[in-house]
Structure formats: C-alpha cells, structure tokens
Amino acid sequence: MAANTQQTDDELSGNLLYDKDAKVILMEILKSLRVLTDRIEKIEKEVQKIDGIKEGLSNLSTRVQSNEETIVEIQDRNRKVEESVEKMGQIVHTVVDKYSANTEEISKIKDRMKTIGEENGNVSNIIIQELKAEVLDLKCRSMSDNLVFSGLAFQREESCQLKIQNFLLNELDIPYNVNLGSVHRFGKPGLNGARPIVAKFIHRDELEDVLKNTFKLKGKTFGISEQFPIEIERKRKELYPVMKMAKNEGKKVKLVRDKLYINGKPHVSPDTKPNGTEYRDVLLRQAQQNSHRNKTANERPFKRSRQESGNNDAINEATITTQL
C-alpha cells in the first residue's frame, strides 16, 4: 500500500514537471515561499531586536528602580538636611539675639564703668583736695601764733629773741617782755637786706597786742605780719592791690587768711577758682549730682567742710604788713 502511494506521488510529480501550467504555478509558489522566508527572517531579526530591547528595558527598569531608591534616599537626606538647617537657623537667630542683647549690655556696662571711673576720679580729686586742705589748715594752725618781723638788721652772734624784745619796746612802745617760743631768721633777704625773723608767741593776747600797735611803724622800714603758708601768701599778695584800692576809696577792708572782705562782703575775683575745702565742696556737689542722675545705690558719705577756727577767722586788719 505504501509502495503504491509512493509511486502515485512520483507519478504526480513527474506529471507536474512536464505540465507547463503546473510549473508556472510552482514557480509562483516558490517565489511566494522565498518572499515569505525573507519576511520571516526579517521578523526573526526584529524579534531578536525586540528581545534586546526587552533586555535593555529590563536593565533600564532595574536602573530606574535603583535610581528611584537613590532619589528616595536623597530626598530623605535632603529632608534631614533641611531640618538641620532649620534648627541651625533657629540657633543662629538665638545666637544673634543673645549677641545683640550682650552687645547692648556690654555697652551699658562700658557706660557705667565710664561713669564710675569719672565718679572715682572726682572722689579721688575730692580726697586729694581734702587732704591738701587739711594739710594747709594744719600749716595755718601751726603758724597761727607766729609773727614775721622784717627789716631788722643782721648782726653776728645776735640774739633774735632779745632783738625782738628791744624792737617791741623801742618801736611799738610795748613796756613788758612778751613770752616767746622759737625765734629765728628764715627765708631770703628782704627789707634792709636782712632776712626776716619769725617769732612764736606763747600767748595769743600778746600777739594781738603787738598787731594793734603796728600802725606805729607807718613810714618806717620795718614790717610786721602774720606768718602763713606759701599758698596763702600767694593769694594774699594778689589781694593786696585790691585791698589798698578799697582802703583808698574809704571802704572798710578786712583780710582773713586768703579771703578779703570789703564792707563786710567777701571779694570774688573774676578769675578766682575754688581751692581747698571750697574745691572739695564743689566736687562733692558734682559727684552727688552724677550719683543722683545714675541712681547709684551705694553713695560714699563725705565729711562736711570743716569750719575755720574762730580765733583764726577773727584776725584784725592790722595783720597786714605796714608796708602797704
């Protein structure tokens, strides 16, 4: 059976080979098959490309997924960084606020320190001037019983005490011997080319008795005056011309230490500056005003100005040397 079938197929094939129409048909079929084969090959190639594209897409998808994970991590990090930056910004603002507050406080402290320095300077000036005034007052007190005699000629091996006693008797008509302490020459030559003599009186009333009689020396080359510290003497020398002019005008004048009174009123020179206890009181008032303005809690108590002794203030105008 199979042999017969094979034989039939061979016969048909042979018939087809010798049949022109069949041959044409076969050729067309063959062409179609070739075209189809080419298309199939192209399709296979495209399919291979698609597989490559799929593989590329798969790799791309993997990369995209990896990138997405990286982006998520970056976003998370950015969020943390933003939070850190925000916290840092808050810290910076806090620091800036504290810096501004500290700067303002430092400025206030500097101003306060400057004020305290000025107050301390004023206090130091007050203390210094107070000490100077006290020293000057002590000098005046130590010299309050001294009289200076000018114009008495110098002699070798002289006794200054005896010379003074004779002078008081001969020139001032004082009949008794005054009680004297230390008597000696000092300073530079003055009237008659002789150094003055300073004499310390034991009794104040005897000193005042001598001063009351100094008018008897008018027109003579002698002089008697109370002894004062150099600071007081300078001031008195400045006041002598004013006092002399006032006396010539018939006014009542009185010179107490370094203060001149004309008709009972203290004379104030245009360029007079406070000194001694007066300067201390001026500075004290300034310091108290500054302390009040600054509302200072702890203020340094200061002593009030010491009053001049009654005996020293009650000096007669006869204390001025008769040379005037």
Stockholm file with secondary structure:
# STOCKHOLM 1.0

chainA/1-324         MAANTQQTDDELSGNLLYDKDAKVILMEILKSLRVLTDRIEKIEKEVQKIDGIKEGLSNLSTRVQSNEETIVEIQDRNRKVEESVEKMGQIVHTVVDKYSANTEEISKIKDRMKTIGEENGNVSNIIIQELKAEVLDLKCRSMSDNLVFSGLAFQREESCQLKIQNFLLNELDIPYNVNLGSVHRFGKPGLNGARPIVAKFIHRDELEDVLKNTFKLKGKTFGISEQFPIEIERKRKELYPVMKMAKNEGKKVKLVRDKLYINGKPHVSPDTKPNGTEYRDVLLRQAQQNSHRNKTANERPFKRSRQESGNNDAINEATITTQL
#=GR chainA/1-324 SS CHHHHHHHHHHHHHHHHHCHHHHHHHHHHHHHHHHHHHHHHHHHHHHHHHHHHHHHHHHHHHHHHHHHHHHHHHHHHHHHHHHHHHHHHHHHHHHHHHHHHHHHHHHHHHHHHHHHHHHHHHHHHHHHHHHHHHHHHHHHHHHTTEEEEESCCCCTTCCHHHHHHHHHHHHSCCCSCCCEEEEEECSSCCGGGCCCEEEEESCHHHHHHHHHTGGGGTTSSCEEEECCCHHHHHHHHHHHHHHHHHHHTTCCEEEETTEEEETTEECCCTTCCCCHHHHHHHHHHHHHHHHHHTTCSSCCCCCCCCCCCHHHHCCCGGGSCTTC
#=GC SS_cons         CHHHHHHHHHHHHHHHHHCHHHHHHHHHHHHHHHHHHHHHHHHHHHHHHHHHHHHHHHHHHHHHHHHHHHHHHHHHHHHHHHHHHHHHHHHHHHHHHHHHHHHHHHHHHHHHHHHHHHHHHHHHHHHHHHHHHHHHHHHHHHHTTEEEEESCCCCTTCCHHHHHHHHHHHHSCCCSCCCEEEEEECSSCCGGGCCCEEEEESCHHHHHHHHHTGGGGTTSSCEEEECCCHHHHHHHHHHHHHHHHHHHTTCCEEEETTEEEETTEECCCTTCCCCHHHHHHHHHHHHHHHHHHTTCSSCCCCCCCCCCCHHHHCCCGGGSCTTC
//
